[in-house]
Amino acid sequence: MDRLIDAAARALAAGDLLGALKHVALRDDPPALALRGIAMAQLGELERAKALLKSAARGFGPKQAVARARCVVAAAEIALVSRDLGWPEEALYAAWSTLETHGDAANAAHARNLAARRLLLVGRLDEAERLLRGLDPSPLAPATRAAYELTLAGAAIRRIKTGEAHAAFARAAQAARQADIPALSAEVELAARVLSTPAARTIARGAERLVLLEEVEALLDSGALVIDACRNAVCDRRTTVLLATRPVLFSLVRSLAEAWPGDAPRDQILTRAFRAKRPDESHRARLRVEIGRLRAELRGLAGVCATRRGFVLAPHRQTEVVVLAPPVDERNAAVLALLADGEAWSSSALAIALGTSPRTVQRALEQLAAAGKAQPFGRGRAQRWTVPSVPGFPTVLLLPGAAPGG
């Protein structure tokens, strides 16, 4: 490596982006193009960065497989930051394999961490954790180690393991200080605020209050019967019943839980679960059928007993019933939860992350834009969406892959 390339690489590692560009700005050989691409990416010029890295990868010959693989890893990181979730992940895995084969442990570990971060974004939490468990962070430079610790923290947050998340954020902050990159330290500090921001709202015996993620963890471990309206599940410490695909049943159990220890009137349940403005006998017949289905789903956790005016929830072994809800009720909460990471998302990337259709996401974005809660920029395929600050919202419990309690 010549002196200018070496100096540019050292400047990049130290976070001196303009200094790095001064060394290679007038060169068009593949190593210089690659370093310029990385610097432009860190300056936010993502489209220009992608073009430079693509040119660099083409310029490296067959005997320069490691250099090409490093370009692919850099391009994968740009795709992740720009929320291009349609970027071919197979290319990243191939580059990772090449780097491992040729003994480039640091960049191979970085590639593995990028793969884990992408899996977290799309809700494939188990796969992400498997990658993280197999990753040796010792070869990583301080800046890359900070990114690795942030990935660990993200996985811990989705598992609602706040102790592990606190520890990972502390290690990330230490690595960022070692890297001496102020922007990285600010990123870590901003990410860590999720632990000191209300994550949910509890409703129990008619009283509501905002709770931190740490309190959510304690609640799920307390033995209470939790009706989790963030992930449409009913759980206690030992058992979880998922009702994400049974919205009527979840609406019924939430109505019963909010009325507990009293009973919920039939007409109130019908209005809420079936949106019946004038309940008639057909609605009551359907209610009896759905209550039977709910009893079957909850048989390991609670019974549902009829009373003179309605129904009451009867937990089998729990002494408390608590509804866990988002801090702010919002119809398109899951979309907002993703947009709140501060990055610009395309509607197609949101659809991939949420596992739903692009048209469903587009409708949600249009509704959020009409309410002033999301804003687009760009046009056509280049259109991206961001969200202004929404006080008290959203919650990490709505992120894809967040594990139901149990």
PyMOL commands that set and color helices and strands:
alter all, ss='L'
color gray80, all
select helices_A, chain A and resi 3-13+17-24+30-42+46-59+65-81+89-101+105-121+125-133+142-158+162-179+182-196+213-220+247-259+266-274+281-297+333-339+347-354+358-370+380-382+396-398
alter helices_A, ss='H'
color red, helices_A
select strands_A, chain A and resi 200-204+207-211+225-228+233-235+240-242+264-265+302-306+310-315+321-325+375-377+384-386
alter strands_A, ss='S'
color yellow, strands_A
deselect
rebuild
show_as cartoon
